[in-house]
């Protein structure tokens, strides 16, 4: 199942999706520790990376 997913979307996209998920988790942890502004700053990285992925996908 995971192998089919990786073959379908590509290895680099899988790595970037894992990075995005880890950024979301880190942002939640930072938010829950009380650093709300830092958590918001970290949370903005996830859509930026996803937008970069879309740009690279449709650049051709």
trRosetta pair geometry for C-beta under 8 A, 3 or more apart (Angstrom, degrees):
i j d omega theta_ij theta_ji phi_ij phi_ji
1 4 6.0 -52 -149 32 26 109
1 5 6.7 25 151 -17 60 106
2 5 5.5 -53 -150 36 36 114
2 6 6.3 35 153 -18 68 104
3 6 5.8 -54 -147 37 31 109
3 7 6.3 29 154 -17 64 108
4 7 5.7 -56 -146 39 30 110
4 8 6.1 31 155 -23 65 109
5 8 5.8 -58 -146 34 28 111
5 9 6.5 -14 170 15 65 107
5 14 7.2 108 124 -98 96 119
6 9 7.0 -76 -139 52 23 80
6 10 7.4 -62 -179 113 57 8
6 11 5.9 35 -173 -89 103 63
6 14 5.1 -16 -115 -49 82 155
9 13 4.6 -105 145 88 101 139
9 14 6.4 126 87 -54 109 80
10 13 4.5 82 70 12 96 107
10 14 6.9 -160 95 -10 50 86
11 14 5.6 -56 -152 34 33 113
11 15 6.5 33 153 -19 67 104
12 15 5.7 -52 -150 35 34 112
12 16 6.4 31 153 -15 66 106
13 16 5.6 -54 -145 40 34 110
13 17 6.3 37 154 -21 66 104
13 53 6.2 96 -124 -151 87 123
14 17 5.7 -53 -147 35 31 112
14 18 6.5 32 153 -18 63 103
15 18 5.8 -55 -152 35 32 111
15 19 6.5 35 149 -20 64 104
16 19 5.4 -49 -148 34 37 115
16 20 6.4 40 152 -21 66 101
16 49 6.0 -172 -172 166 102 114
16 53 5.5 157 122 -82 153 122
17 20 5.5 -48 -147 34 35 113
17 21 6.5 35 153 -17 64 103
18 21 5.7 -52 -147 38 33 111
18 22 6.3 32 154 -17 65 106
19 22 5.8 -57 -147 39 30 109
19 23 6.3 34 152 -23 65 105
19 49 6.4 -132 101 -172 115 164
20 23 5.6 -52 -148 33 31 113
20 24 6.6 33 152 -19 63 103
20 46 4.8 94 -154 -142 86 85
20 49 5.4 -157 -82 83 97 132
20 50 6.2 66 -110 -56 148 92
21 24 5.7 -52 -151 33 34 112
21 25 6.5 32 152 -17 65 105
22 25 5.6 -52 -148 37 36 112
22 26 6.2 36 154 -18 67 105
23 26 5.7 -54 -144 39 31 110
23 27 6.2 34 154 -22 64 107
23 42 6.4 -165 -171 165 86 90
23 43 7.5 140 146 -114 97 35
23 45 5.1 -122 -160 86 147 116
23 46 4.8 -178 94 -71 128 89
23 49 7.4 146 5 9 156 142
24 27 5.7 -54 -147 35 29 114
24 28 6.5 30 154 -19 63 104
24 43 7.1 61 -115 -125 58 78
24 46 5.6 52 -62 -84 86 150
25 28 5.8 -54 -151 34 32 111
25 29 6.5 30 153 -18 65 105
26 29 5.7 -54 -148 36 33 111
26 30 6.3 31 155 -16 67 107
26 42 6.0 -107 107 165 103 145
27 30 5.8 -55 -145 39 30 109
27 31 6.2 34 154 -22 64 107
27 39 4.9 106 -170 -163 72 77
27 40 7.9 99 -159 -71 113 17
27 42 4.3 -171 -93 99 89 111
27 43 4.2 106 -154 -71 155 80
27 46 7.6 -78 -12 -24 146 121
28 31 5.6 -54 -146 35 31 114
28 32 6.3 24 158 -15 65 108
28 39 7.4 91 -81 -152 15 122
29 32 6.0 -59 -147 40 29 106
29 33 6.5 27 155 -19 64 107
30 33 5.8 -57 -149 35 32 110
30 35 5.2 -58 175 69 89 109
30 38 5.4 -106 167 105 133 105
30 39 4.2 177 97 -84 102 86
30 42 6.0 93 37 22 152 148
31 35 7.3 -96 -93 71 28 61
31 36 6.0 55 -136 -113 73 57
31 39 3.5 105 -67 -146 79 169
31 40 7.9 91 -92 -43 104 61
35 38 4.0 -8 146 35 117 121
35 39 5.9 135 98 -26 76 89
36 39 5.6 -57 -148 35 31 113
36 40 6.5 30 156 -19 65 103
37 40 5.7 -51 -148 34 34 111
37 41 6.4 36 152 -19 64 104
38 41 5.6 -54 -150 36 33 113
38 42 6.3 31 153 -16 66 105
39 42 5.8 -54 -146 39 32 109
39 43 6.1 36 153 -25 65 108
40 43 5.5 -53 -144 34 31 115
40 44 6.9 39 155 -27 62 98
41 44 6.1 -50 -160 21 31 112
42 45 6.0 -40 -173 7 46 116
43 46 6.2 -37 -171 12 50 112
44 47 6.7 -57 -160 41 48 97
44 48 6.3 50 147 -23 72 113
45 48 5.5 -65 -152 40 35 117
45 49 6.2 33 156 -20 72 105
46 49 6.1 -57 -150 34 28 106
46 50 6.5 24 154 -14 63 108
47 50 5.3 -53 -143 42 39 113
47 51 6.1 44 155 -22 69 103
48 51 5.8 -53 -149 36 29 112
48 52 6.5 32 151 -19 62 105
49 52 5.5 -51 -149 35 34 114
49 53 6.5 40 150 -23 64 101
50 53 5.5 -48 -150 31 35 115
50 54 6.7 35 151 -17 64 101
51 54 5.6 -51 -150 35 36 111
51 55 6.4 40 150 -22 66 103
52 55 5.5 -49 -147 33 34 115
52 56 6.5 30 156 -15 65 105
53 56 6.0 -58 -150 39 29 107
53 57 6.3 32 152 -24 64 109
54 57 5.5 -56 -146 34 32 114
54 58 6.3 -2 168 7 68 110
55 58 6.8 -76 -143 50 22 86
55 59 6.1 48 156 -61 62 101
56 59 5.6 -30 -141 -8 29 124
